[in-house]
């Protein structure tokens, strides 16, 4: 039976099998781990809920639990295949937060000590002085 509940017909993450470059590597009852060949972010991928949820804040408690469980499996797989020294794991929520596809997705990015940006976390660029907001007078 074809899944129709919780689906957005125009969302690429609701139909991940349509992207021929992408592989569904792992899954459980509520979410998938997908990867595409990445020349820079070797081994990285996304954990996405099977049901269309716009942001992380829309996940059900069951989807949260399933995401956590799948993340542990993903880490084991990436550790075995790539032996990274660290990880960045994160969500972008909303356009201003950098979200480009409005179906919740967790980035899982293995990090390596020989990268030019080793030691720079997900906040590195955001906390630069050039990103400071210009505040309006509060009077």
MARZA-963852 format. One line per field, with one value per residue (C-alpha): residue number from 1; z, y, x. Coordinates in pm, 1 decimal. Layout:
num c(NUM;...) $
zz c(Z;...) $
yy c(Y;...) $
xx c(X;...) $
This chain:
num c(1;2;3;4;5;6;7;8;9;10;11;12;13;14;15;16;17;18;19;20;21;22;23;24;25;26;27;28;29;30;31;32;33;34;35;36;37;38;39;40;41;42;43;44;45;46;47;48;49;50;51;52;53;54;55;56;57;58;59;60;61;62;63;64;65;66;67;68;69;70;71;72;73;74;75;76;77;78;79;80;81;82;83;84;85;86;87;88;89;90;91;92;93;94;95;96;97;98;99;100;101;102;103;104;105;106;107;108;109;110;111;112;113;114;115;116;117;118;119;120;121;122;123;124;125;126;127;128;129;130;131;132;133;134;135;136;137;138;139) $
zz c(0.0;-94.3;192.2;163.1;517.4;619.7;263.2;64.4;-306.8;-390.3;-122.3;-235.8;110.2;100.7;-207.2;-150.3;-393.3;-684.3;-639.7;-833.9;-677.9;-325.8;-136.8;153.8;372.9;697.4;817.5;1098.3;1144.7;1146.6;966.8;703.0;673.0;320.5;160.7;-169.5;-294.1;-130.7;-253.2;48.5;333.4;303.3;469.2;554.8;522.7;648.8;887.9;776.8;916.8;681.5;745.6;624.8;919.1;834.7;1116.4;1411.5;1630.3;1447.2;1524.4;1741.4;2055.0;1868.4;1577.7;1821.7;1973.4;1632.7;1515.9;1821.5;1769.6;1400.7;1482.1;1699.1;1413.0;1167.0;1395.0;1416.1;1038.7;971.3;1245.6;1086.4;727.7;765.5;1117.4;1178.5;1481.2;1551.2;1423.5;1358.0;1401.0;1350.4;1219.6;1027.8;1106.8;898.8;608.5;827.7;1002.2;670.6;599.0;223.1;206.4;440.4;553.4;882.5;835.4;1066.2;914.6;1025.6;924.0;1016.8;1083.0;1034.4;1198.0;861.1;730.6;673.8;902.5;1170.2;1508.3;1362.1;1480.8;1350.2;1541.2;1410.0;1125.2;1313.2;1603.8;1386.5;1452.4;1093.8;1189.6;1478.1;1439.9;1410.9;1690.9;1659.0;1926.0;2204.1;2303.2) $
yy c(0.0;342.7;582.3;900.5;1032.9;1300.2;1347.3;1667.0;1586.7;1862.5;1776.9;1597.4;1442.0;1287.0;1093.6;1037.2;745.2;989.1;1137.0;889.4;1020.5;959.8;630.6;530.0;375.1;300.6;332.9;253.2;286.4;668.2;797.1;742.9;810.4;922.4;997.3;1139.7;1124.6;1420.5;1536.2;1765.6;1637.8;1273.7;1034.1;1299.3;1249.3;1341.0;1183.6;1270.9;1176.2;964.3;1187.1;1544.0;1765.9;2119.0;2164.4;1978.9;2148.1;1957.3;1607.0;1378.2;1225.1;893.0;1057.2;1216.7;875.3;709.1;987.4;937.2;560.1;597.1;854.4;594.1;343.8;605.5;692.5;325.5;291.9;609.3;525.8;188.0;312.7;647.5;661.2;1033.6;1208.0;1411.4;1505.4;1803.8;1717.4;1980.4;2110.8;2430.0;2563.1;2828.7;3033.4;3273.0;2969.9;2833.1;2575.4;2532.8;2229.6;2265.2;1903.5;1854.8;1699.4;1642.5;1689.1;1428.2;1540.0;1341.3;1561.3;1483.2;1629.7;1690.2;1919.0;2285.0;2385.4;2120.4;2260.2;2497.6;2404.6;2491.9;2820.8;2935.2;3150.3;3267.0;3413.0;3628.6;4005.9;4053.1;3864.1;4096.9;4250.5;4624.6;4713.0;4978.3;5248.6;5106.1;5437.6) $
xx c(0.0;135.6;201.1;-9.8;-57.0;193.6;321.0;377.2;357.5;610.4;867.7;1186.1;1232.8;885.3;1003.9;1376.6;1386.1;1329.8;1678.1;1892.2;2217.7;2087.5;2088.5;1868.0;2136.7;1949.7;1592.1;1353.1;977.5;981.5;1289.8;1556.8;1928.9;2016.7;2350.7;2472.1;2829.9;3008.0;3348.7;3401.6;3181.0;3288.5;3043.9;2787.6;2414.7;2072.2;1826.5;1475.0;1134.1;926.0;624.3;637.4;734.0;840.3;1093.0;1240.9;978.8;704.3;837.8;628.8;783.5;800.9;985.0;1231.5;1303.6;1335.4;1569.6;1792.7;1799.3;1884.1;2154.0;2328.0;2318.8;2443.3;2735.7;2833.0;2820.4;3021.0;3273.9;3335.5;3353.5;3535.2;3692.7;3622.9;3769.4;3452.4;3106.4;2885.0;2518.7;2252.9;1924.5;1849.7;1503.3;1332.2;1461.8;1664.9;1817.5;1943.8;1673.7;1635.7;1405.7;1110.2;1101.0;1285.8;1628.6;1923.6;2268.1;2522.1;2870.8;3181.6;3485.2;3851.9;4163.5;4333.2;4053.2;4147.1;3855.8;3916.7;3818.9;3559.5;3211.7;2869.1;2873.5;3213.1;3083.4;2774.1;2970.2;3198.0;3175.2;3056.0;2736.7;2644.3;2298.6;2257.9;2017.4;1752.9;1718.9;1505.7;1347.6) $
